[in-house]
Amino acid sequence: MGEFGNKPCDLVVIVVQRQEHQISALEAPLAEPVAPQNRGRGRKNDSVVLGAGVLAEVQRDMARTQLPYWTSPAPQEAGSTRVGKLSADQWRSFCSIHLVVTLVRIWGPSDPESRFHKMLQNYMDLVTAVKIASMRTMTPARISSYNLHMDRYLKNLLELYPQVNLSPYHHLSCHFGELLQRFGPTHAWRCWIFERINYKLQQIPTNKKFGTYNC
């Protein structure tokens, strides 16, 4: 498995339901790639990347996928307003596992020069960069690979979605290789513990009004 692990447990997606019709539905490419769908009536929105059609395919694959016990699963209806706010672990599972499984299946068989295939390549550059940046050990070769995938992701992002405005986070990602070189693997200095504290604070009921506290 190269840079992404050498043990079977590194495979984080395990398909366990092996009925014949489910295997064909999961592994066989679609006749036509599923296009992003805009719910607006008569309006064309080129900024729509997933949409209802793709999310429906993602949810269909999620129902047939079992994750290892150490992975926090994303909600079955992720992407719906009924689910609410996702945790960082749920976002990671949804973006790096479930979206990868489905987008490769529905966009991978498309023509290499098609927009669908370029969108898939662009997304996989992002996933690969995040995977490398999250590794427990870091080497100069991995830092170079991170820079390659992130730079290519940002360049193609602007070509595929010219209406998108880059954020400070995109700028930070261009310098992240320098941080990996200076401080090493991110598990020693990332801010997940602070995000967890913020989450606990958000669960405290308040009246949303500032006031005074009397001892």
N, C-alpha and C positions, 0 to 999 in steps of 0.2 A: 504493500500500500504506500510505500515511499514516504513522502513528507507527512502524510496524514495518518500514520499509525501502522503498526506491524502485527497487531493482534486481532483476532476475530471480534473482540468486544468493541473495537473502534468503529465497526459498522453500526451506525445508530438507527438504521431503519430496517426493521424485520417484518416482512410480509408473512403472516401466519395463516391466513385463510386461503386455502389452496383449491377451492372448488373450481371446476373448469371454466365456468362463465366468468368468474371473478378474475382469473389469471388472464384471460383474453382481454377483459375490459381494462385491466391495469397495465398490461405489457404491450398490447397492440397499439400502434400509433393511430391517431384519428385520421379519417380521410381528408379532412380539412382542418388546419389549425384553428383553435378557438380564439376568436378575436375579442379584444376588450369591448365591453358594451357600456354605453352611456344610458342611464335611466331617463334622461331628459327627453322630452318630446320634440322631435324634429331638430334637435341641436347636435352639432358635431363638436366633440371635445377631444382634441388630439392629445390632451394631457392624461386621458384615462389609460392606465396601463393594465390593470387587472379587470375590473368591472364584474358584473353579475355572472357572466358566462364562465369566466375563468375561475372565479371563486366557487362556483357550483362544482367544477371539476376538482378543485382542491379539496372541498369538503367530501366529495365522493371518494377520493383516494384516502383521506384521513380516516374514514370509517373502516377501511380495510388494512390499516397500518397499525402495528403495535410497536411502541417505543420501549426501550430498556427502562427498567424501574428507576434508574438514576436520572432520567431525563424528564423535565417538567413538561407535560403535554399542553399544547395549545387548545383552547376551547373548540369544540366541533364546529361552531358557527362563527369562527374568527372572521372578522371583516364586517360583521353585522352590528348594527346599533344596539341590538338586544344583548350583546355580550358585555359591552362596557369596556373599561380600560384593562389592557393586558399588562401583566408583569413583564419584567425584563427577560426572565427565563422563558416565558410563554412566547414573547416576540422572537427570541432566539430560535426556539423550536419551530415556530411557524415559518420564519424566513429562511433558516438554514437547512431545514429538513423537508417540511411539507411543500413549500413552494418549489423547492428544487425537484422533488419527485414529480410533481405535476407539470411544471413548465418544461422539463426535459421531455416528458411524454407527449405533450400537446404541441410544443413548438420545435422540439428537436428534429423531427422528420421533415420540417419545411425546407425550402430551397436555401442554401447557404447565403444567397444574396438577398433574401427576402427580409422584410422588416421584422417579422416574428423571430427569425433566427438571430438577427443582430440584437434584438432586445434580450434574447436568452443569453447570448454571449456577454452582453453588457452586465446582466444581472449576475452571471456566474463569476465574472471578474470581481464584483463586489463581494460575493460570498467567499471566494477564495482569499481575498485580501483580509477579510474579517477572521476567517479560520486561521490564517497564518499569524495574524496579530494576537490571537488568543492562545497561542501555543504555550505550553509550560516550559519549554526550552527555546532559546533563540540563538541563531547563528547569523553570520554575515550573509550567507547565501539566502536564508529565509527573509532577512530584511530587504535584500535586493529583489527577491520575488514579490514581497509585499509592495514595494515601490512600483514595480512593473505593472502589477494588476490594478493597483489603485490609480496610477496615472492613466492607464488605458481606460479604466472605468469612467473617470471624470471627462476625459476627452470625448469618448463615444457618447456619454450622457448628454453633452451639449449638442452633439450632432443629431442624436435621436429625438431629443426633447428640447428644441431651441427656446421654448417658452419658459423653461425652468430657470429660476434664479438661484444661483449657488448661495449656500449659507456659510456662516463662519465655521461650521462643522466640516464642510467640504475643504475649506482652507486648512483647517487643523489636520485633516487626514493626509494632506500633502507633506506635513512635517512629522507625521507619526513615526516614520522610519527612523528619524533622528532620536526620538524618545526611546524607541526600542534599542537603539545602539547605546544610548547613555545609561538607561535604567534597567534594561533587560526585560524579561517576560512580564506581561502586564498584571499577572495575578498578585504580584508583590506591591503594586501601587495603584491599581484601579479603584474606582469609587463605588463599587457595588454595596459595600456596607453602609455608605452614606445614603444611597438610594433606598436601602431597606429601612433605615431610620426614618427617612422622609415618608415612606409608605405607612409606617406605624403612626407617625404624627397625623397623617391624613385621615386615619381611622378614628381619631378623637373627635367626638361631636362638639361642634361649636355653633354659635349664632352668627358667625362671620362678622362680628363687630368688635372693634378694639375698645377696651375699657381699662379700668383699674382693678387691681387685686388687693384686697384688704387682708392682712395677716391676722 
